[in-house]
């Protein structure tokens, strides 16, 4: 049986005679496996697969995040811990970390490996985000897959898809770090008022523990939650010194360390703690005032740095969209690759120099 087909190149017509292929221009070509397909590039196959698994991981991570423990379970656990009056002090010290564990904790080798090498749980506690390391990794993989899928849908270069995927994978970590820094800044602004409130409680005849409970009841987050943890740890049998050290570990604030040191020294040597707390509060307020003046004086330099650092990437994207062939030399020619690497290095070096100039510690 004779079959006729048109070749993909130069519209060459082929005739299949059984297992042989005959072309009027080229003559007999020989046996041909007609069912053999031309393999696609490996990268174009891997990117959709990675994007699929990334989106699946994102959906799974969001589902695990939304599936949290109930308030009844937390209240039951706290009641069981606080009512254990006959338990030895060593058992209470061993169980105090239960307050910082999630309700749905279970044995998981992947979570144990992540916790062994990365202290992500402390980072989540500092940012006040209800996440576990496993959920965070799933969300990170989902963001990477979503970024790669977006670039693949736009039919851009595979290398750009990988780069965008790597950049998208850093978004969850950047978000956690942003929430952590914002919470620390809010804590630092509330600390002078909290110290003043504790000083007034001491002058009224209350203890330092009662002053911490007063801060937890009268003030808002994030400082209310931290002082509430100190008060609850004292109820579980933890000493005040250890509870304050735990709070300084969770919140690495220099002024808070001054407060903890003053309380510990006053309990050991004596003195007027209320007056010391008032002086620390006044010192913090003056520091914030000086810091505001410095921010106002360095505002122009910070804005200039942002413009200078954002201009080269924005110009690169605009030129690539208008004329991609004009920039292909940077990716194909060896000298172009060296120039591109040098430009990126100088950009990062300039960012560090500008940051060093405008970032003045007070």
ABEGO torsion letter per residue (X at the ends): XBBBBBBABGGBBBBBBEABBBBAAAEBAEBBBAABBBBBBAAAAAAAAAAAAAAAAAAAAAAAAABBBBAAAAAAAAAAAAABAABBAAAAAAAAAAAABBAABBBBAAAAAAAAABBAAAAAAAAGBBBBAAAAAAAAAAAAAAAAAAAAAAGBBAAAAAAAAAAAAAAAAAAAAAAAAAAAAAAAAAAAAAAAAAAAAAAAGBBAAAAAAAAAAABBOAAAAAAAAAAAAAAAGBBAAAAAAAAAAABBBAAAAAAAAAAAAAAAAEEBAAAAAAAAAAAAAAAAAAAAAAAAAAAAAAAAAAAAAAAAAAAAAAAAAABAAAAAAAAABAAAAAAAAAAAAAAAAAAAAAAAAABBBX
